[in-house]
Amino acid sequence: MYESVEVPQSLADAIAKGVSMVRACREYRGYSPEQLSLTSGLTVEEIAFLETHTQVKPSDVTRLSRALSQPESLFVSLLARED
C-alpha cells in the first residue's frame, strides 16, 4: 500500500510542538494558505479545515501531496501519528 517515509526533522519538530501536519508541511514548503489553495485546487477554507482537523479525505491527501511535492505516504504516516 504505502511505503514508510522518513519525516524531515523540521516537520517532526513542528508536529511535536503541536502544529498540525498539514500546516507544518505547508510552512515547510514556504506556502501561505492562499498559495497552497492555488496549487492544490482546494479552497482556503478547506485548507483551514484540514489544518485544524485530523480527518483528511484520500482525495485531499493526493491534492496536498502533489501541491507540496511530498509523497502521499508522508501524509499518511503523519496522519497516523496524530490519531
PDB file of N, CA, C and O in Angstrom:
ATOM      1  N   MET A   1       0.840  -1.183   0.000  1.00  0.00           N
ATOM      2  CA  MET A   1       0.000   0.000   0.000  1.00  0.00           C
ATOM      3  C   MET A   1       0.883   1.244   0.000  1.00  0.00           C
ATOM      4  O   MET A   1       1.251   1.720  -1.074  1.00  0.00           O
ATOM      5  N   TYR A   2       1.238   1.787   1.168  1.00  0.00           N
ATOM      6  CA  TYR A   2       2.107   2.956   1.240  1.00  0.00           C
ATOM      7  C   TYR A   2       3.433   2.555   1.849  1.00  0.00           C
ATOM      8  O   TYR A   2       3.489   1.758   2.785  1.00  0.00           O
ATOM      9  N   GLU A   3       4.501   3.119   1.305  1.00  0.00           N
ATOM     10  CA  GLU A   3       5.822   2.887   1.860  1.00  0.00           C
ATOM     11  C   GLU A   3       6.028   3.768   3.081  1.00  0.00           C
ATOM     12  O   GLU A   3       5.404   4.821   3.213  1.00  0.00           O
ATOM     13  N   SER A   4       6.899   3.332   3.961  1.00  0.00           N
ATOM     14  CA  SER A   4       7.294   4.158   5.087  1.00  0.00           C
ATOM     15  C   SER A   4       8.196   5.276   4.561  1.00  0.00           C
ATOM     16  O   SER A   4       9.043   5.045   3.699  1.00  0.00           O
ATOM     17  N   VAL A   5       8.011   6.469   5.078  1.00  0.00           N
ATOM     18  CA  VAL A   5       8.785   7.624   4.631  1.00  0.00           C
ATOM     19  C   VAL A   5       9.422   8.274   5.837  1.00  0.00           C
ATOM     20  O   VAL A   5       8.797   8.411   6.889  1.00  0.00           O
ATOM     21  N   GLU A   6      10.668   8.673   5.679  1.00  0.00           N
ATOM     22  CA  GLU A   6      11.335   9.395   6.757  1.00  0.00           C
ATOM     23  C   GLU A   6      10.807  10.831   6.769  1.00  0.00           C
ATOM     24  O   GLU A   6      10.794  11.509   5.742  1.00  0.00           O
ATOM     25  N   VAL A   7      10.379  11.273   7.927  1.00  0.00           N
ATOM     26  CA  VAL A   7       9.820  12.609   8.079  1.00  0.00           C
ATOM     27  C   VAL A   7      10.961  13.592   8.292  1.00  0.00           C
ATOM     28  O   VAL A   7      11.789  13.386   9.179  1.00  0.00           O
ATOM     29  N   PRO A   8      11.024  14.667   7.491  1.00  0.00           N
ATOM     30  CA  PRO A   8      12.066  15.666   7.714  1.00  0.00           C
ATOM     31  C   PRO A   8      12.029  16.161   9.167  1.00  0.00           C
ATOM     32  O   PRO A   8      10.952  16.330   9.739  1.00  0.00           O
ATOM     33  N   GLN A   9      13.189  16.387   9.751  1.00  0.00           N
ATOM     34  CA  GLN A   9      13.272  16.754  11.160  1.00  0.00           C
ATOM     35  C   GLN A   9      12.472  18.011  11.486  1.00  0.00           C
ATOM     36  O   GLN A   9      11.837  18.080  12.538  1.00  0.00           O
ATOM     37  N   SER A  10      12.493  19.004  10.602  1.00  0.00           N
ATOM     38  CA  SER A  10      11.749  20.237  10.888  1.00  0.00           C
ATOM     39  C   SER A  10      10.246  19.974  10.968  1.00  0.00           C
ATOM     40  O   SER A  10       9.550  20.610  11.759  1.00  0.00           O
ATOM     41  N   LEU A  11       9.742  19.045  10.157  1.00  0.00           N
ATOM     42  CA  LEU A  11       8.326  18.692  10.239  1.00  0.00           C
ATOM     43  C   LEU A  11       8.042  17.954  11.544  1.00  0.00           C
ATOM     44  O   LEU A  11       7.056  18.241  12.224  1.00  0.00           O
ATOM     45  N   ALA A  12       8.899  17.016  11.888  1.00  0.00           N
ATOM     46  CA  ALA A  12       8.712  16.272  13.131  1.00  0.00           C
ATOM     47  C   ALA A  12       8.748  17.207  14.333  1.00  0.00           C
ATOM     48  O   ALA A  12       7.961  17.049  15.267  1.00  0.00           O
ATOM     49  N   ASP A  13       9.657  18.180  14.317  1.00  0.00           N
ATOM     50  CA  ASP A  13       9.755  19.148  15.418  1.00  0.00           C
ATOM     51  C   ASP A  13       8.493  19.997  15.522  1.00  0.00           C
ATOM     52  O   ASP A  13       7.983  20.220  16.620  1.00  0.00           O
ATOM     53  N   ALA A  14       7.990  20.469  14.390  1.00  0.00           N
ATOM     54  CA  ALA A  14       6.778  21.294  14.396  1.00  0.00           C
ATOM     55  C   ALA A  14       5.590  20.505  14.910  1.00  0.00           C
ATOM     56  O   ALA A  14       4.799  21.018  15.701  1.00  0.00           O
ATOM     57  N   ILE A  15       5.459  19.275  14.473  1.00  0.00           N
ATOM     58  CA  ILE A  15       4.347  18.431  14.903  1.00  0.00           C
ATOM     59  C   ILE A  15       4.461  18.120  16.394  1.00  0.00           C
ATOM     60  O   ILE A  15       3.453  18.083  17.100  1.00  0.00           O
ATOM     61  N   ALA A  16       5.686  17.897  16.873  1.00  0.00           N
ATOM     62  CA  ALA A  16       5.904  17.640  18.300  1.00  0.00           C
ATOM     63  C   ALA A  16       5.492  18.847  19.144  1.00  0.00           C
ATOM     64  O   ALA A  16       5.106  18.698  20.303  1.00  0.00           O
ATOM     65  N   LYS A  17       5.578  20.038  18.556  1.00  0.00           N
ATOM     66  CA  LYS A  17       5.180  21.266  19.258  1.00  0.00           C
ATOM     67  C   LYS A  17       3.684  21.533  19.142  1.00  0.00           C
ATOM     68  O   LYS A  17       3.195  22.530  19.676  1.00  0.00           O
ATOM     69  N   GLY A  18       2.945  20.658  18.452  1.00  0.00           N
ATOM     70  CA  GLY A  18       1.501  20.800  18.347  1.00  0.00           C
ATOM     71  C   GLY A  18       0.987  21.409  17.058  1.00  0.00           C
ATOM     72  O   GLY A  18      -0.216  21.635  16.925  1.00  0.00           O
ATOM     73  N   VAL A  19       1.868  21.681  16.105  1.00  0.00           N
ATOM     74  CA  VAL A  19       1.443  22.208  14.806  1.00  0.00           C
ATOM     75  C   VAL A  19       0.827  21.060  14.016  1.00  0.00           C
ATOM     76  O   VAL A  19       1.366  19.953  14.013  1.00  0.00           O
ATOM     77  N   SER A  20      -0.288  21.310  13.351  1.00  0.00           N
ATOM     78  CA  SER A  20      -0.923  20.240  12.573  1.00  0.00           C
ATOM     79  C   SER A  20      -0.024  19.805  11.420  1.00  0.00           C
ATOM     80  O   SER A  20       0.803  20.572  10.928  1.00  0.00           O
ATOM     81  N   MET A  21      -0.209  18.559  11.006  1.00  0.00           N
ATOM     82  CA  MET A  21       0.589  18.002   9.924  1.00  0.00           C
ATOM     83  C   MET A  21       0.458  18.829   8.653  1.00  0.00           C
ATOM     84  O   MET A  21       1.459  19.117   7.997  1.00  0.00           O
ATOM     85  N   VAL A  22      -0.758  19.212   8.300  1.00  0.00           N
ATOM     86  CA  VAL A  22      -0.963  19.956   7.049  1.00  0.00           C
ATOM     87  C   VAL A  22      -0.290  21.323   7.134  1.00  0.00           C
ATOM     88  O   VAL A  22       0.387  21.740   6.194  1.00  0.00           O
ATOM     89  N   ARG A  23      -0.471  22.014   8.243  1.00  0.00           N
ATOM     90  CA  ARG A  23       0.165  23.333   8.396  1.00  0.00           C
ATOM     91  C   ARG A  23       1.684  23.202   8.411  1.00  0.00           C
ATOM     92  O   ARG A  23       2.376  24.008   7.790  1.00  0.00           O
ATOM     93  N   ALA A  24       2.210  22.202   9.108  1.00  0.00           N
ATOM     94  CA  ALA A  24       3.658  22.010   9.160  1.00  0.00           C
ATOM     95  C   ALA A  24       4.225  21.785   7.753  1.00  0.00           C
ATOM     96  O   ALA A  24       5.258  22.352   7.398  1.00  0.00           O
ATOM     97  N   CYS A  25       3.552  20.966   6.966  1.00  0.00           N
ATOM     98  CA  CYS A  25       4.007  20.717   5.588  1.00  0.00           C
ATOM     99  C   CYS A  25       3.903  21.970   4.734  1.00  0.00           C
ATOM    100  O   CYS A  25       4.796  22.267   3.940  1.00  0.00           O
ATOM    101  N   ARG A  26       2.806  22.705   4.901  1.00  0.00           N
ATOM    102  CA  ARG A  26       2.631  23.950   4.131  1.00  0.00           C
ATOM    103  C   ARG A  26       3.750  24.934   4.455  1.00  0.00           C
ATOM    104  O   ARG A  26       4.353  25.515   3.552  1.00  0.00           O
ATOM    105  N   GLU A  27       4.026  25.119   5.738  1.00  0.00           N
ATOM    106  CA  GLU A  27       5.067  26.059   6.143  1.00  0.00           C
ATOM    107  C   GLU A  27       6.459  25.562   5.755  1.00  0.00           C
ATOM    108  O   GLU A  27       7.335  26.361   5.425  1.00  0.00           O
ATOM    109  N   TYR A  28       6.661  24.255   5.793  1.00  0.00           N
ATOM    110  CA  TYR A  28       7.933  23.658   5.371  1.00  0.00           C
ATOM    111  C   TYR A  28       8.235  24.029   3.918  1.00  0.00           C
ATOM    112  O   TYR A  28       9.382  24.302   3.563  1.00  0.00           O
ATOM    113  N   ARG A  29       7.202  24.035   3.090  1.00  0.00           N
ATOM    114  CA  ARG A  29       7.370  24.396   1.672  1.00  0.00           C
ATOM    115  C   ARG A  29       7.359  25.902   1.440  1.00  0.00           C
ATOM    116  O   ARG A  29       7.639  26.360   0.332  1.00  0.00           O
ATOM    117  N   GLY A  30       7.038  26.677   2.479  1.00  0.00           N
ATOM    118  CA  GLY A  30       7.049  28.134   2.361  1.00  0.00           C
ATOM    119  C   GLY A  30       5.800  28.719   1.723  1.00  0.00           C
ATOM    120  O   GLY A  30       5.835  29.829   1.191  1.00  0.00           O
ATOM    121  N   TYR A  31       4.689  27.977   1.771  1.00  0.00           N
ATOM    122  CA  TYR A  31       3.445  28.441   1.164  1.00  0.00           C
ATOM    123  C   TYR A  31       2.550  29.129   2.188  1.00  0.00           C
ATOM    124  O   TYR A  31       2.495  28.736   3.354  1.00  0.00           O
ATOM    125  N   SER A  32       1.858  30.155   1.732  1.00  0.00           N
ATOM    126  CA  SER A  32       0.753  30.730   2.503  1.00  0.00           C
ATOM    127  C   SER A  32      -0.469  29.863   2.221  1.00  0.00           C
ATOM    128  O   SER A  32      -0.455  29.074   1.276  1.00  0.00           O
ATOM    129  N   PRO A  33      -1.532  29.995   3.026  1.00  0.00           N
ATOM    130  CA  PRO A  33      -2.748  29.237   2.700  1.00  0.00           C
ATOM    131  C   PRO A  33      -3.265  29.560   1.293  1.00  0.00           C
ATOM    132  O   PRO A  33      -3.765  28.680   0.592  1.00  0.00           O
ATOM    133  N   GLU A  34      -3.142  30.812   0.891  1.00  0.00           N
ATOM    134  CA  GLU A  34      -3.606  31.204  -0.447  1.00  0.00           C
ATOM    135  C   GLU A  34      -2.785  30.540  -1.549  1.00  0.00           C
ATOM    136  O   GLU A  34      -3.333  30.109  -2.563  1.00  0.00           O
ATOM    137  N   GLN A  35      -1.479  30.458  -1.348  1.00  0.00           N
ATOM    138  CA  GLN A  35      -0.625  29.807  -2.344  1.00  0.00           C
ATOM    139  C   GLN A  35      -0.925  28.311  -2.433  1.00  0.00           C
ATOM    140  O   GLN A  35      -0.970  27.744  -3.524  1.00  0.00           O
ATOM    141  N   LEU A  36      -1.127  27.679  -1.279  1.00  0.00           N
ATOM    142  CA  LEU A  36      -1.465  26.260  -1.288  1.00  0.00           C
ATOM    143  C   LEU A  36      -2.821  26.036  -1.948  1.00  0.00           C
ATOM    144  O   LEU A  36      -3.023  25.036  -2.636  1.00  0.00           O
ATOM    145  N   SER A  37      -3.737  26.958  -1.740  1.00  0.00           N
ATOM    146  CA  SER A  37      -5.041  26.870  -2.386  1.00  0.00           C
ATOM    147  C   SER A  37      -4.892  26.871  -3.908  1.00  0.00           C
ATOM    148  O   SER A  37      -5.515  26.067  -4.601  1.00  0.00           O
ATOM    149  N   LEU A  38      -4.079  27.764  -4.408  1.00  0.00           N
ATOM    150  CA  LEU A  38      -3.878  27.853  -5.859  1.00  0.00           C
ATOM    151  C   LEU A  38      -3.215  26.603  -6.422  1.00  0.00           C
ATOM    152  O   LEU A  38      -3.591  26.136  -7.497  1.00  0.00           O
ATOM    153  N   THR A  39      -2.238  26.061  -5.714  1.00  0.00           N
ATOM    154  CA  THR A  39      -1.519  24.909  -6.252  1.00  0.00           C
ATOM    155  C   THR A  39      -2.258  23.592  -6.043  1.00  0.00           C
ATOM    156  O   THR A  39      -2.046  22.642  -6.796  1.00  0.00           O
ATOM    157  N   SER A  40      -3.123  23.520  -5.031  1.00  0.00           N
ATOM    158  CA  SER A  40      -3.803  22.260  -4.730  1.00  0.00           C
ATOM    159  C   SER A  40      -5.207  22.163  -5.317  1.00  0.00           C
ATOM    160  O   SER A  40      -5.731  21.065  -5.502  1.00  0.00           O
ATOM    161  N   GLY A  41      -5.817  23.315  -5.609  1.00  0.00           N
ATOM    162  CA  GLY A  41      -7.201  23.299  -6.061  1.00  0.00           C
ATOM    163  C   GLY A  41      -8.193  23.252  -4.918  1.00  0.00           C
ATOM    164  O   GLY A  41      -9.401  23.219  -5.149  1.00  0.00           O
ATOM    165  N   LEU A  42      -7.703  23.249  -3.684  1.00  0.00           N
ATOM    166  CA  LEU A  42      -8.578  23.324  -2.513  1.00  0.00           C
ATOM    167  C   LEU A  42      -8.834  24.783  -2.189  1.00  0.00           C
ATOM    168  O   LEU A  42      -8.015  25.643  -2.511  1.00  0.00           O
ATOM    169  N   THR A  43      -9.946  25.066  -1.563  1.00  0.00           N
ATOM    170  CA  THR A  43     -10.214  26.445  -1.166  1.00  0.00           C
ATOM    171  C   THR A  43      -9.420  26.777   0.090  1.00  0.00           C
ATOM    172  O   THR A  43      -8.963  25.879   0.797  1.00  0.00           O
ATOM    173  N   VAL A  44      -9.260  28.057   0.364  1.00  0.00           N
ATOM    174  CA  VAL A  44      -8.586  28.487   1.587  1.00  0.00           C
ATOM    175  C   VAL A  44      -9.345  27.962   2.806  1.00  0.00           C
ATOM    176  O   VAL A  44      -8.734  27.597   3.811  1.00  0.00           O
ATOM    177  N   GLU A  45     -10.660  27.924   2.716  1.00  0.00           N
ATOM    178  CA  GLU A  45     -11.475  27.401   3.820  1.00  0.00           C
ATOM    179  C   GLU A  45     -11.211  25.908   4.037  1.00  0.00           C
ATOM    180  O   GLU A  45     -11.124  25.447   5.175  1.00  0.00           O
ATOM    181  N   GLU A  46     -11.086  25.161   2.942  1.00  0.00           N
ATOM    182  CA  GLU A  46     -10.787  23.732   3.065  1.00  0.00           C
ATOM    183  C   GLU A  46      -9.415  23.522   3.700  1.00  0.00           C
ATOM    184  O   GLU A  46      -9.241  22.631   4.531  1.00  0.00           O
ATOM    185  N   ILE A  47      -8.459  24.330   3.314  1.00  0.00           N
ATOM    186  CA  ILE A  47      -7.122  24.228   3.895  1.00  0.00           C
ATOM    187  C   ILE A  47      -7.173  24.550   5.385  1.00  0.00           C
ATOM    188  O   ILE A  47      -6.551  23.859   6.192  1.00  0.00           O
ATOM    189  N   ALA A  48      -7.909  25.593   5.752  1.00  0.00           N
ATOM    190  CA  ALA A  48      -8.057  25.940   7.170  1.00  0.00           C
ATOM    191  C   ALA A  48      -8.668  24.772   7.938  1.00  0.00           C
ATOM    192  O   ALA A  48      -8.240  24.473   9.053  1.00  0.00           O
ATOM    193  N   PHE A  49      -9.657  24.117   7.356  1.00  0.00           N
ATOM    194  CA  PHE A  49     -10.280  22.956   7.994  1.00  0.00           C
ATOM    195  C   PHE A  49      -9.255  21.832   8.157  1.00  0.00           C
ATOM    196  O   PHE A  49      -9.149  21.234   9.228  1.00  0.00           O
ATOM    197  N   LEU A  50      -8.503  21.548   7.093  1.00  0.00           N
ATOM    198  CA  LEU A  50      -7.520  20.470   7.138  1.00  0.00           C
ATOM    199  C   LEU A  50      -6.410  20.761   8.149  1.00  0.00           C
ATOM    200  O   LEU A  50      -5.823  19.837   8.713  1.00  0.00           O
ATOM    201  N   GLU A  51      -6.124  22.034   8.377  1.00  0.00           N
ATOM    202  CA  GLU A  51      -5.087  22.402   9.335  1.00  0.00           C
ATOM    203  C   GLU A  51      -5.565  22.298  10.779  1.00  0.00           C
ATOM    204  O   GLU A  51      -4.752  22.343  11.702  1.00  0.00           O
ATOM    205  N   THR A  52      -6.865  22.160  10.985  1.00  0.00           N
ATOM    206  CA  THR A  52      -7.385  22.090  12.350  1.00  0.00           C
ATOM    207  C   THR A  52      -8.058  20.752  12.663  1.00  0.00           C
ATOM    208  O   THR A  52      -8.548  20.556  13.776  1.00  0.00           O
ATOM    209  N   HIS A  53      -8.088  19.842  11.707  1.00  0.00           N
ATOM    210  CA  HIS A  53      -8.712  18.532  11.908  1.00  0.00           C
ATOM    211  C   HIS A  53      -7.776  17.443  11.405  1.00  0.00           C
ATOM    212  O   HIS A  53      -6.949  17.684  10.526  1.00  0.00           O
ATOM    213  N   THR A  54      -7.906  16.249  11.962  1.00  0.00           N
ATOM    214  CA  THR A  54      -7.074  15.138  11.501  1.00  0.00           C
ATOM    215  C   THR A  54      -7.774  14.283  10.454  1.00  0.00           C
ATOM    216  O   THR A  54      -7.160  13.391   9.869  1.00  0.00           O
ATOM    217  N   GLN A  55      -9.061  14.550  10.213  1.00  0.00           N
ATOM    218  CA  GLN A  55      -9.786  13.786   9.211  1.00  0.00           C
ATOM    219  C   GLN A  55      -9.525  14.378   7.834  1.00  0.00           C
ATOM    220  O   GLN A  55      -9.969  15.481   7.517  1.00  0.00           O
ATOM    221  N   VAL A  56      -8.795  13.621   7.028  1.00  0.00           N
ATOM    222  CA  VAL A  56      -8.451  14.079   5.687  1.00  0.00           C
ATOM    223  C   VAL A  56      -8.895  13.017   4.699  1.00  0.00           C
ATOM    224  O   VAL A  56      -8.558  11.842   4.843  1.00  0.00           O
ATOM    225  N   LYS A  57      -9.653  13.439   3.694  1.00  0.00           N
ATOM    226  CA  LYS A  57     -10.117  12.512   2.665  1.00  0.00           C
ATOM    227  C   LYS A  57      -8.938  12.089   1.785  1.00  0.00           C
ATOM    228  O   LYS A  57      -8.005  12.867   1.582  1.00  0.00           O
ATOM    229  N   PRO A  58      -8.977  10.864   1.265  1.00  0.00           N
ATOM    230  CA  PRO A  58      -7.903  10.414   0.376  1.00  0.00           C
ATOM    231  C   PRO A  58      -7.667  11.365  -0.798  1.00  0.00           C
ATOM    232  O   PRO A  58      -6.523  11.580  -1.196  1.00  0.00           O
ATOM    233  N   SER A  59      -8.726  11.928  -1.349  1.00  0.00           N
ATOM    234  CA  SER A  59      -8.542  12.859  -2.475  1.00  0.00           C
ATOM    235  C   SER A  59      -7.795  14.116  -2.035  1.00  0.00           C
ATOM    236  O   SER A  59      -7.031  14.690  -2.811  1.00  0.00           O
ATOM    237  N   ASP A  60      -8.016  14.544  -0.788  1.00  0.00           N
ATOM    238  CA  ASP A  60      -7.292  15.706  -0.278  1.00  0.00           C
ATOM    239  C   ASP A  60      -5.814  15.371  -0.056  1.00  0.00           C
ATOM    240  O   ASP A  60      -4.942  16.208  -0.292  1.00  0.00           O
ATOM    241  N   VAL A  61      -5.538  14.145   0.398  1.00  0.00           N
ATOM    242  CA  VAL A  61      -4.151  13.709   0.570  1.00  0.00           C
ATOM    243  C   VAL A  61      -3.424  13.773  -0.770  1.00  0.00           C
ATOM    244  O   VAL A  61      -2.293  14.252  -0.847  1.00  0.00           O
ATOM    245  N   THR A  62      -4.073  13.291  -1.813  1.00  0.00           N
ATOM    246  CA  THR A  62      -3.475  13.318  -3.141  1.00  0.00           C
ATOM    247  C   THR A  62      -3.207  14.749  -3.587  1.00  0.00           C
ATOM    248  O   THR A  62      -2.118  15.050  -4.077  1.00  0.00           O
ATOM    249  N   ARG A  63      -4.178  15.626  -3.424  1.00  0.00           N
ATOM    250  CA  ARG A  63      -4.004  17.031  -3.832  1.00  0.00           C
ATOM    251  C   ARG A  63      -2.890  17.701  -3.038  1.00  0.00           C
ATOM    252  O   ARG A  63      -2.061  18.414  -3.603  1.00  0.00           O
ATOM    253  N   LEU A  64      -2.870  17.473  -1.728  1.00  0.00           N
ATOM    254  CA  LEU A  64      -1.844  18.086  -0.888  1.00  0.00           C
ATOM    255  C   LEU A  64      -0.455  17.555  -1.225  1.00  0.00           C
ATOM    256  O   LEU A  64       0.504  18.322  -1.308  1.00  0.00           O
ATOM    257  N   SER A  65      -0.349  16.257  -1.418  1.00  0.00           N
ATOM    258  CA  SER A  65       0.969  15.688  -1.709  1.00  0.00           C
ATOM    259  C   SER A  65       1.519  16.224  -3.029  1.00  0.00           C
ATOM    260  O   SER A  65       2.714  16.501  -3.137  1.00  0.00           O
ATOM    261  N   ARG A  66       0.680  16.367  -4.002  1.00  0.00           N
ATOM    262  CA  ARG A  66       1.130  16.921  -5.288  1.00  0.00           C
ATOM    263  C   ARG A  66       1.496  18.391  -5.161  1.00  0.00           C
ATOM    264  O   ARG A  66       2.532  18.822  -5.667  1.00  0.00           O
ATOM    265  N   ALA A  67       0.651  19.162  -4.489  1.00  0.00           N
ATOM    266  CA  ALA A  67       0.881  20.598  -4.354  1.00  0.00           C
ATOM    267  C   ALA A  67       2.134  20.900  -3.531  1.00  0.00           C
ATOM    268  O   ALA A  67       2.832  21.879  -3.793  1.00  0.00           O
ATOM    269  N   LEU A  68       2.414  20.061  -2.543  1.00  0.00           N
ATOM    270  CA  LEU A  68       3.548  20.302  -1.657  1.00  0.00           C
ATOM    271  C   LEU A  68       4.784  19.482  -2.042  1.00  0.00           C
ATOM    272  O   LEU A  68       5.785  19.483  -1.326  1.00  0.00           O
ATOM    273  N   SER A  69       4.703  18.784  -3.177  1.00  0.00           N
ATOM    274  CA  SER A  69       5.814  17.969  -3.675  1.00  0.00           C
ATOM    275  C   SER A  69       6.335  17.007  -2.615  1.00  0.00           C
ATOM    276  O   SER A  69       7.540  16.864  -2.412  1.00  0.00           O
ATOM    277  N   GLN A  70       5.391  16.352  -1.948  1.00  0.00           N
ATOM    278  CA  GLN A  70       5.718  15.365  -0.928  1.00  0.00           C
ATOM    279  C   GLN A  70       4.999  14.066  -1.283  1.00  0.00           C
ATOM    280  O   GLN A  70       3.914  14.105  -1.864  1.00  0.00           O
ATOM    281  N   PRO A  71       5.576  12.927  -0.949  1.00  0.00           N
ATOM    282  CA  PRO A  71       4.899  11.660  -1.251  1.00  0.00           C
ATOM    283  C   PRO A  71       3.641  11.496  -0.401  1.00  0.00           C
ATOM    284  O   PRO A  71       3.602  11.942   0.746  1.00  0.00           O
ATOM    285  N   GLU A  72       2.628  10.866  -0.954  1.00  0.00           N
ATOM    286  CA  GLU A  72       1.397  10.619  -0.211  1.00  0.00           C
ATOM    287  C   GLU A  72       1.677   9.861   1.075  1.00  0.00           C
ATOM    288  O   GLU A  72       1.018  10.086   2.090  1.00  0.00           O
ATOM    289  N   SER A  73       2.640   8.973   1.035  1.00  0.00           N
ATOM    290  CA  SER A  73       2.951   8.180   2.227  1.00  0.00           C
ATOM    291  C   SER A  73       3.408   9.054   3.385  1.00  0.00           C
ATOM    292  O   SER A  73       3.233   8.667   4.540  1.00  0.00           O
ATOM    293  N   LEU A  74       3.990  10.223   3.114  1.00  0.00           N
ATOM    294  CA  LEU A  74       4.355  11.139   4.189  1.00  0.00           C
ATOM    295  C   LEU A  74       3.105  11.605   4.918  1.00  0.00           C
ATOM    296  O   LEU A  74       3.066  11.609   6.148  1.00  0.00           O
ATOM    297  N   PHE A  75       2.091  11.996   4.169  1.00  0.00           N
ATOM    298  CA  PHE A  75       0.848  12.452   4.781  1.00  0.00           C
ATOM    299  C   PHE A  75       0.157  11.327   5.536  1.00  0.00           C
ATOM    300  O   PHE A  75      -0.370  11.537   6.628  1.00  0.00           O
ATOM    301  N   VAL A  76       0.161  10.147   4.959  1.00  0.00           N
ATOM    302  CA  VAL A  76      -0.477   9.002   5.617  1.00  0.00           C
ATOM    303  C   VAL A  76       0.235   8.696   6.924  1.00  0.00           C
ATOM    304  O   VAL A  76      -0.420   8.465   7.941  1.00  0.00           O
ATOM    305  N   SER A  77       1.566   8.690   6.917  1.00  0.00           N
ATOM    306  CA  SER A  77       2.305   8.383   8.135  1.00  0.00           C
ATOM    307  C   SER A  77       2.099   9.456   9.193  1.00  0.00           C
ATOM    308  O   SER A  77       1.994   9.139  10.378  1.00  0.00           O
ATOM    309  N   LEU A  78       2.042  10.702   8.791  1.00  0.00           N
ATOM    310  CA  LEU A  78       1.831  11.782   9.754  1.00  0.00           C
ATOM    311  C   LEU A  78       0.429  11.777  10.298  1.00  0.00           C
ATOM    312  O   LEU A  78       0.227  12.047  11.481  1.00  0.00           O
ATOM    313  N   LEU A  79      -0.551  11.475   9.461  1.00  0.00           N
ATOM    314  CA  LEU A  79      -1.936  11.407   9.942  1.00  0.00           C
ATOM    315  C   LEU A  79      -2.084  10.288  10.960  1.00  0.00           C
ATOM    316  O   LEU A  79      -2.801  10.428  11.951  1.00  0.00           O
ATOM    317  N   ALA A  80      -1.404   9.181  10.712  1.00  0.00           N
ATOM    318  CA  ALA A  80      -1.483   8.064  11.646  1.00  0.00           C
ATOM    319  C   ALA A  80      -0.916   8.462  13.007  1.00  0.00           C
ATOM    320  O   ALA A  80      -1.383   7.962  14.030  1.00  0.00           O
ATOM    321  N   ARG A  81       0.076   9.345  13.045  1.00  0.00           N
ATOM    322  CA  ARG A  81       0.678   9.786  14.292  1.00  0.00           C
ATOM    323  C   ARG A  81      -0.232  10.737  15.065  1.00  0.00           C
ATOM    324  O   ARG A  81      -0.132  10.829  16.288  1.00  0.00           O
ATOM    325  N   GLU A  82      -1.116  11.443  14.365  1.00  0.00           N
ATOM    326  CA  GLU A  82      -1.972  12.427  15.024  1.00  0.00           C
ATOM    327  C   GLU A  82      -3.140  11.793  15.724  1.00  0.00           C
ATOM    328  O   GLU A  82      -3.710  12.413  16.621  1.00  0.00           O
ATOM    329  N   ASP A  83      -3.530  10.580  15.360  1.00  0.00           N
ATOM    330  CA  ASP A  83      -4.710   9.941  15.966  1.00  0.00           C
ATOM    331  C   ASP A  83      -4.436   9.488  17.376  1.00  0.00           C
ATOM    332  O   ASP A  83      -5.319   8.933  18.029  1.00  0.00           O
TER     333      ASP A  83
END
